[in-house]
Amino acid sequence: MTNMLTRIVSNRVYDFSHVVGGRQLTGIVQVALGDGDDVYLVMRRRNGGNLTKLTIGPVPGDEEIVGQIGKAGSGPGEFVWPTSAAVDSNQNIYVTDEWLHRVTVFDQDGNLVRTFGEQGSGEGQFDRPSGIAVDGEDNVFVSDTLNHRVQKLTPEGEFIAAWGCKGDGPGEFDSPWGVTTDGSGAVYVADHRNHRMQKFDSEGDFLFSIGSQGTGEDQFDHPSDVTVDPDGDIYVCDWVNNRVGCFESDGTPVTIFTGDAQELSKWQRQYVAGNPDVYKARRRVYTLEPEWRFALPMGVVFDEKNSRLMVVDSQRHRIQIYNKLPDYRDPQFNI
């Protein structure tokens, strides 16, 4: 693999920034962006899960854990298998729970606002809901995974529309997972077991798809999430291929990210420094390159405020961050 901390491709410049994580983030599966530098991490562990609130500033090392929202359990405001999160214009946080077949909503202070959904195949019911997104009008979109459809709901959980059924044709799904929207209201879905990404308009009409199963630049192996930046570039989290594919708005491949964490996160440096045996073990290996790379990345989100791509590197308990630079200039050297 080629090591490029700064890559210039198709008039785009991506500059690897830093990594956030360590043992404090064990169980991270998804990330959602709040107000300012607020970031919400969906944490799923053997005995349940929670939502962990962080601040992640633009400078490496400028990250702090603020607190936790929710706890393990099946009661109001509790989680068993939390999976994804999204934030609306009022800074309310919506969290899906696969096991409990519901969506739980909190305010930005962590207070329970409401819960909606139950197991079933009717309107407003779910079967293992996974991805969730909120558009500019606060419509809520949920990947209703084992019902093989996407549901569009009000912020209160009232049914608006649904589309999809099990299959591999245009507009059909096989276990849809991550979902996102763009500024025009279009909906993008990671069609997990069909190994593709599908794009729809806000009413659920099929527009186009990208991908088939494989390792080529426009192929996927069980994609888990998708995000879109303000330029219209599409990023697909390619779970089993351990990478994130970037595409133009029409689906043309641009580049592939495989992870570039050549330096440890702030918290991981502290852990290694405090454990001499771990320090010695890292010094004895032939190369640390495998440590740089993604291991089953599950989530991806584009932070418009800071123009950066954030990838949930789930098996390594961290987030890798790439800045998308709008005004990059090549340095000129007089030799």
Salt bridges, closest charged atoms under 4 A:
ASP38 OD2 - LYS53 NZ 3.64
GLU64 OE2 - LYS266 NZ 3.17
GLU78 OE2 - LYS71 NZ 3.93
GLU98 OE2 - ARG44 NH1 2.66
ASP144 OD2 - ARG149 NE 2.67
ASP191 OD2 - ARG196 NE 2.80
GLU203 OE2 - LYS152 NZ 3.73
ASP221 OD1 - HIS222 ND1 2.73
ASP229 OD2 - LYS324 NZ 2.63
ASP231 OD2 - LYS324 NZ 2.92
ASP233 OD2 - ARG12 NE 2.67
ASP233 OD2 - LYS324 NZ 2.74
ASP238 OD2 - ARG243 NE 2.87
ASP260 OD2 - ARG7 NH2 3.86
ASP260 OD1 - ARG293 NH1 3.68
GLU289 OE2 - ARG293 NH2 2.83
GLU291 OE1 - ARG282 NH2 2.57
ASP303 OD1 - LYS305 NZ 3.74
ASP303 OD2 - ARG308 NE 2.90
ASP313 OD2 - ARG318 NE 2.77
